Amino acid sequence: MWLQQVVLRGVQVVGRRGVCTTVNNGKLPLHFNYINGERVSPLNPDPSQVMKVLEPATGDLLIELQTSGPDEVNRAVQSAKEAFNEWSQLTGLQRSRIMQRAAQIIKDRQEEFAYWETRDTGKPIYEARMDIWTAIDAIEYFSGLAPSIAGQHVPLANGSFAYTKREPLGVCAGIGAWNYPIQMAGWKSAPALACGNTFVFKPSQFTPITAVMLGEVYTEAGLPHGCYNVVQGAGETGTLLCEHPDVAKVSFTGSVPTGSKVMAAAAGGIKTVTLELGGKSPLIVFADANLDNAVGGAMLGNFLSQGEVCSNATRVFVENSVMDQFLSRLVERTARMKVGDPMDDDTRVGAMIHQDQADKVMTYLEGAKKEGAVVACGGEMVTPDDPQLKGCYISPCVLTNCHDDMTVVREEVFGPVLSILGFDTEEEVIERANDTEFGLAGGVFTNDLTRAHRVIAQMQAGTCYINNFNIIDVAVPFGGFKKSGLGRENGVVTVEYYTQVKTVYVEMGDVDAPF
Ligand SMILES: NC(=O)c1ccc[n+]([C@@H]2O[C@H](COP(=O)([O-])OP(=O)(O)OC[C@H]3O[C@@H](n4cnc5c(N)ncnc54)[C@H](O)[C@@H]3O)[C@@H](O)[C@H]2O)c1
């Protein structure tokens, strides 16, 4: 492996999976906050607030770090507040140039980023490399938009006019989930910064590493100190950010229950929120579809990142007349997926994020079997040959004999579990597909162009696919309907979520006052 020894600023990590040793004698690696342009330790370290981060692949301790309490959150927000004046006064082009340099630095360091993303998340390295690119894409894309963020000119009577400006909001906070850490840091910081805001990010407590590396990159690229900050911690740190009076907006990615708490915490300060929440997305396969493509789409829609993906098509509706062909091809391809060492290039299913998540998935599977589901393949805990790999590995699972009211079909499992449901008519399947509180994504496979658009038009989901699934492009908005969220990430529309409109009336004549 190319990275036997990696040195992060302030932290030395020896060996491919060794426990990290730090400049602080391996006791309290405190340099995982990023405030005012540098990695920092909380000013008043509290030994009772140390967070242990385990490596998913091995189950070993990866890193220990200090949780950020009120003082540290305030320090990060104040750093962002002080930086706002300078950053927001730059032209879009000036901001753009700095961001472009940042994107280039990540490209130069992409293997290092991918390595750490894999160690932090347990996902296969080939996927981590793609994730790094999604962050690069966001920084490049929003840097491209920055110079063209502008308002409107509106002519009024008698030569008077009004104009609008798109102004930044101020300090924006981001809170991330553990399944796509660098992507979330990129998707949230890039539009925030491009629009002239400054930013404080709290990654998930399970995946703290790459967000801090991104801070170093931004600083190296010339981002003024304080524009991008990171605080570490779990829910309490997140709440402190949401409630902080100097935070103008919160962009949150995570589960529906937490999203609801974030919205409530932000409500006190009348702050805007972007919420990217959970899903239970449907994929409908009609009999006329190209079945190999449909099988590929169903697998993309279920087995990336060990199935820990919000938009996953965990309910695959297959027209009964092609069920047998579809299922045999799906099972054959799924059973071939290599489960194991996330650092191997040909691994397709890595380690679950932690034991609790693996237990949760296995509990759903046990419940599904009790409710009558049949395991067509997978769904077992796998023990890799390498004794170092003591994490939790689950073989990708296809469930048949499912019905709509099973728990596994109704709730978000967040693991490699695909439920197959048969259907006979278009009308019936649309109603069943929409029968969920979620609305993140949805898809259809058919060669009938008219039907494809007719079905998608009725689908209650924010991100829809015809003849593919789970592809993303930074130029295309992503987000959910119903309980799956509010607002969008990616695409030009995101500028609206990181700016506020100022209207200015300009009188060119005399004031016509009736007093
Ligand atoms: N829609 C999307 O784009 C998207 C993407 C990825 C994951 N998700 C969803 O995320 C969930 C899995 O991630 P998770 O387990 O990390 O979610 P989670 O809701 O448990 O945690 C998400 C983040 O919120 C923080 N948090 C917890 N309580 C908080 C509070 N009261 N106030 C503020 N922040 C708080 C956590 O520390 C973490 O950083 C799934 O439901 C998945 O569908 C959605």
Ligand as a Chemical Component Dictionary entry (heavy atoms), coordinates in Angstrom:
data_LIG
# 
_chem_comp.id                   LIG 
_chem_comp.type                 NON-POLYMER 
_chem_comp.pdbx_formal_charge   0 
_chem_comp.three_letter_code    LIG 
# 
loop_
_chem_comp_atom.comp_id 
_chem_comp_atom.atom_id 
_chem_comp_atom.alt_atom_id 
_chem_comp_atom.type_symbol 
_chem_comp_atom.charge 
_chem_comp_atom.model_Cartn_x 
_chem_comp_atom.model_Cartn_y 
_chem_comp_atom.model_Cartn_z 
_chem_comp_atom.pdbx_ordinal 
LIG N1  N1  N 0  -30.634 13.627 2.281  1  
LIG C1  C1  C 0  -29.327 13.556 2.300  2  
LIG O1  O1  O 0  -28.644 14.202 1.531  3  
LIG C2  C2  C 0  -28.639 12.645 3.286  4  
LIG C3  C3  C 0  -27.322 12.288 3.063  5  
LIG C4  C4  C 0  -26.701 11.444 3.963  6  
LIG C5  C5  C 0  -27.363 10.964 5.075  7  
LIG N2  N2  N 1  -28.647 11.321 5.272  8  
LIG C6  C6  C 0  -29.384 10.760 6.419  9  
LIG O2  O2  O 0  -28.571 10.776 7.574  10 
LIG C7  C7  C 0  -28.921 9.706  8.435  11 
LIG C8  C8  C 0  -27.680 8.965  8.864  12 
LIG O3  O3  O 0  -26.731 9.847  9.390  13 
LIG P1  P1  P 0  -26.523 10.050 10.947 14 
LIG O4  O4  O 0  -26.772 8.762  11.668 15 
LIG O5  O5  O -1 -25.218 10.728 11.123 16 
LIG O6  O6  O 0  -27.691 11.067 11.304 17 
LIG P2  P2  P 0  -27.990 11.830 12.675 18 
LIG O7  O7  O 0  -29.246 12.571 12.458 19 
LIG O8  O8  O 0  -27.887 10.906 13.812 20 
LIG O9  O9  O 0  -26.749 12.841 12.844 21 
LIG C9  C9  C 0  -26.435 13.772 11.844 22 
LIG C10 C10 C 0  -25.610 14.881 12.451 23 
LIG O10 O10 O 0  -26.404 15.616 13.367 24 
LIG C11 C11 C 0  -25.713 15.770 14.601 25 
LIG N3  N3  N 0  -26.725 15.912 15.637 26 
LIG C12 C12 C 0  -27.287 14.950 16.414 27 
LIG N4  N4  N 0  -28.227 15.493 17.220 28 
LIG C13 C13 C 0  -28.264 16.819 16.948 29 
LIG C14 C14 C 0  -29.029 17.916 17.439 30 
LIG N5  N5  N 0  -29.975 17.755 18.369 31 
LIG N6  N6  N 0  -28.807 19.150 16.915 32 
LIG C15 C15 C 0  -27.882 19.345 15.954 33 
LIG N7  N7  N 0  -27.122 18.335 15.443 34 
LIG C16 C16 C 0  -27.308 17.095 15.941 35 
LIG C17 C17 C 0  -24.841 14.536 14.668 36 
LIG O11 O11 O 0  -23.780 14.733 15.569 37 
LIG C18 C18 C 0  -24.391 14.415 13.228 38 
LIG O12 O12 O 0  -23.336 15.310 12.969 39 
LIG C19 C19 C 0  -29.863 8.832  7.639  40 
LIG O13 O13 O 0  -31.186 9.064  8.043  41 
LIG C20 C20 C 0  -29.668 9.321  6.222  42 
LIG O14 O14 O 0  -30.752 9.094  5.379  43 
LIG C21 C21 C 0  -29.299 12.155 4.412  44 
# 
loop_
_chem_comp_bond.comp_id 
_chem_comp_bond.atom_id_1 
_chem_comp_bond.atom_id_2 
_chem_comp_bond.value_order 
_chem_comp_bond.pdbx_ordinal 
LIG N1  C1  SING 1  
LIG C1  O1  DOUB 2  
LIG C1  C2  SING 3  
LIG C2  C3  SING 4  
LIG C2  C21 DOUB 5  
LIG C3  C4  DOUB 6  
LIG C4  C5  SING 7  
LIG C5  N2  DOUB 8  
LIG N2  C6  SING 9  
LIG N2  C21 SING 10 
LIG C6  O2  SING 11 
LIG C6  C20 SING 12 
LIG O2  C7  SING 13 
LIG C7  C8  SING 14 
LIG C7  C19 SING 15 
LIG C8  O3  SING 16 
LIG O3  P1  SING 17 
LIG P1  O4  DOUB 18 
LIG P1  O5  SING 19 
LIG P1  O6  SING 20 
LIG O6  P2  SING 21 
LIG P2  O7  DOUB 22 
LIG P2  O8  SING 23 
LIG P2  O9  SING 24 
LIG O9  C9  SING 25 
LIG C9  C10 SING 26 
LIG C10 O10 SING 27 
LIG C10 C18 SING 28 
LIG O10 C11 SING 29 
LIG C11 N3  SING 30 
LIG C11 C17 SING 31 
LIG N3  C12 SING 32 
LIG N3  C16 SING 33 
LIG C12 N4  DOUB 34 
LIG N4  C13 SING 35 
LIG C13 C14 SING 36 
LIG C13 C16 DOUB 37 
LIG C14 N5  SING 38 
LIG C14 N6  DOUB 39 
LIG N6  C15 SING 40 
LIG C15 N7  DOUB 41 
LIG N7  C16 SING 42 
LIG C17 O11 SING 43 
LIG C17 C18 SING 44 
LIG C18 O12 SING 45 
LIG C19 O13 SING 46 
LIG C19 C20 SING 47 
LIG C20 O14 SING 48 
# 
